[in-house]
Amino acid sequence: MFDLTITGGTVVDGTGAERFRADIGVKDGRIAEIRRRDHHGGGIETTAAQTIDATGRFVTPGFVDIHTHYDGQVSWDETLEPSSLHGVTTVVSGNCGVGFAPVAPGREQWLIELMEGVEDIPGTALAEGITWEWESFPEYLDAIEKRHLAVDYGTQIAHGAVRGYAMGERGARNEEATADDIAAMSRIVQEAIEAGALGFSTSRTEAHRAIDGEPVPGTYAAEAELFGLGRAMAAGGRAVFEVSPQGTAGESPAEACLREMDWMTKLAGEIERPVSFTMIQTGSAPELWREQLDRAGKALENGIEVYAQFAARPFGMLFGFHGYHAFTHRPTYRRLAAEHHRDELVRRLADAKVRAQILAEADLPAQPVPLFDGLFALIQHSADRIFPIGDPPDYEPTPDQTVAAIAQRRGQDPLATMYDLMLEADGTAMLTLPFFNYAEGNHDAIYDMMTHPAAVSGLSDGGAHCGLICDASYPTFLLTHWARDRHRGPKFSLEYVVRKQTLDTATLFGLSDRGVLGVGKKADLNVIDMAALRLEVPRMAYDLPAGGRRLIQSASGYDATVVNGVITRRHGVDTGARPGRLLRGVR
């Protein structure tokens, strides 16, 4: 008897091979049998404790999301939403050089403020939710291993935490590391990889700053430090060196990126481990990503593993009255927000007199901290680049859909139009400002990224950017937009899109037991109604510890998600099953 059978479905197995109809039998958390069907029937006849009828549905591997920030959330949340809402069965955390281990006693708040600034996760939620059952990184893994989760959780050790632990205030202030400092950090990194960390991450992006405005520790690390930590990582086992690259002030984007490509390629060749870097298209250098991919591709041809992590859709921010917006510094808005609960606040904002007063007022001055306090000014001056997200959400809008264009058609001031658009849907409507991967509306850049052998799908940032960004829905977007709905350019086959977020992402981290549907592989699967698959509108929830807010985007059309042979979600509803476990890397 099987524990579970999935019968009559069309299998897209993750390898990119052509789909086929088959039954799948699961036993002890593994795929025990895949039996093809034809027009005469066939299929598995063995009985099972549970059966999912997948007739008319697609059966895929569970999705492997390699770029999340659940480092703190994993210690209080078993579901790891929103990623688990979108067919994700494995997450990799610890990206961008920020994490919560190792931590010196008394330095917990510093790590919280670092994560809050870089990843926009409410510090109050982290302070209340994190259990702090560890000091060293191996102790962090041991603490997480006690957790029963809805998905498998793997993580990397972060440069910021390592520097702060080994160098104290000198590390936090980005002072240059001495040889002794590098040796101390190297011991920590090697120990972490040997304990099961999937990689090491660092950020050199000047936009990544703690809540007090200080750059992430490691932003200006010299090559001696980077290579020393890379060698330590490689000595620990099979792991990935993850980089959020950029340059120092005064450099052009091209100079910075190509200089970064040089040292990353050199490092990957020396340590014989993959180096994965985040890559986006910017408006200031809209073709630079092609040069980055060209160099990564040439390295791959020479047997040097350098991979770009790209975003599957325009990368930007979401605005609305329940989050950041253009009117946060108007005196009347400030007063009403302090006096009223969310629902009553929206009702007051809809009053014509209140609206007129807010629109007529001057802004209160912004403060240098918190880090996002000045966003209102950016939003006010970006009406020609801001779009209503719509329902269903449209991530490929045209210039005639901007707030400025709508205002012109209405004969209104753009800020008045922005105000009215946010009042829609009972004051929950969202606007989007795409910063990256949207140069002059050119979405073929993303298409070209997806076709490149050195590019891997990433940057969902699940668990992070709680008040501004909601990209953990990438897996569903890849299926709906790139394999089904796109009408403003070429699409991909479903087989290709599934492979991009299963076999390809799993392979980067050496996770050879998942990412494909095959006998002996982990029974991580999705049963998907592609005709009904739909992304919901992002909404603001207030369900983090201490009432912290976060953007959530759900989906419909997932009939079932299976992790380690156990059904964790059925028709979009959490079953309460927690078969997910800590994922340790290859030692």
WOGIHU-V855007 format. One record per backbone hydrogen bond with DSSP energy under -1.0 kcal/mol. NH is the residue of the N-H (numbers start at 1). CO is the residue of the C=O. Records with the same first field share a line. If there is no record, write none. Layout:
NH: CO + CO
This chain:
2: 47
3: 26
4: 26
5: 50
6: 24
7: 52
10: 57
11: 20
12: 59
20: 11
22: 9
23: 35
24: 6
25: 33
26: 4
27: 30
30: 27
31: 521
32: 25
33: 25
35: 23
37: 21
38: 41
41: 38
49: 2
52: 5
54: 7
57: 54
58: 528
59: 10
60: 526
62: 524
63: 87
64: 501
65: 90
68: 92
69: 462
74: 70
75: 72
76: 73
77: 73
84: 80
85: 82
86: 83
88: 83
89: 63
90: 63
91: 152
92: 65
93: 154
98: 95
103: 135
107: 104
111: 107
112: 108
113: 109
114: 110
115: 111
116: 112
117: 113
118: 114
119: 115
120: 116
126: 122
127: 123
128: 124
129: 125
130: 126
140: 136
141: 137
142: 138
143: 139
144: 140
145: 141
147: 144
149: 580
150: 78
152: 89
153: 581
154: 91
157: 199
159: 201
160: 97
162: 158
163: 159
164: 160
165: 161
166: 162
167: 163
168: 164
170: 167
172: 168
173: 169
174: 171
175: 170
182: 178
183: 179
184: 180
185: 181
186: 182
187: 183
188: 184
189: 185
190: 186
191: 187
192: 188
193: 189
194: 190
195: 191
197: 192
198: 155
200: 240
201: 157
202: 242
204: 244
208: 205
210: 214
211: 113
213: 210
216: 208
219: 216
221: 218
226: 222
227: 223
228: 224
229: 225
230: 226
231: 227
232: 228
233: 229
234: 230
235: 231
236: 232
238: 586
240: 198
241: 274
242: 200
243: 276
244: 202
251: 248
256: 252
257: 253
258: 254
259: 255
260: 256
261: 257
262: 258
263: 259
264: 260
265: 261
266: 262
267: 263
268: 264
269: 265
270: 266
271: 267
272: 268
275: 305
276: 241
277: 307
278: 243
279: 309
288: 285
290: 287
292: 288
293: 289
294: 290
295: 291
296: 292
297: 293
298: 294
299: 295
300: 296
301: 297
302: 298
303: 300
304: 299
306: 304
307: 275
308: 454
309: 277
310: 456
315: 436
317: 433
318: 468
319: 431
320: 324
323: 320
330: 327
334: 330
335: 331
336: 332
337: 333
338: 334
339: 335
340: 336
345: 341
346: 342
347: 343
348: 344
349: 345
350: 346
351: 348
355: 351
356: 352
357: 353
358: 354
359: 355
360: 356
364: 329
373: 370
375: 372
378: 374
379: 375
380: 376
381: 377
382: 379
385: 382
387: 432
389: 430
394: 389
401: 398
402: 399
403: 386
404: 383
406: 402
407: 403
408: 404
409: 405
410: 406
411: 407
412: 407
417: 413
418: 414
419: 415
420: 416
421: 417
422: 418
427: 423
428: 425
429: 424
431: 319
432: 387
433: 317
435: 315
436: 315
437: 281
441: 438
442: 439
443: 441
447: 443
448: 444
449: 445
450: 446
452: 449
455: 452
456: 308
458: 310
461: 67
464: 461
465: 119
466: 120
468: 465
469: 465
474: 471
477: 473
478: 474
479: 475
480: 476
481: 477
482: 477
485: 480
486: 481
492: 482
497: 493
498: 494
499: 495
500: 496
501: 498
502: 499
504: 499
506: 502
507: 503
508: 504
510: 507
511: 506
512: 510
514: 511
517: 13
520: 31
521: 518
522: 513
523: 29
524: 522
525: 562
526: 60
527: 560
528: 58
529: 557
530: 528
533: 529
534: 556
536: 554
539: 552
541: 550
544: 548
547: 544
548: 545
550: 541
551: 466
552: 539
556: 534
559: 527
560: 527
561: 569
562: 525
563: 566
565: 523
566: 563
568: 561
569: 561
570: 573
571: 559
573: 570
575: 568
580: 149
583: 153
585: 196
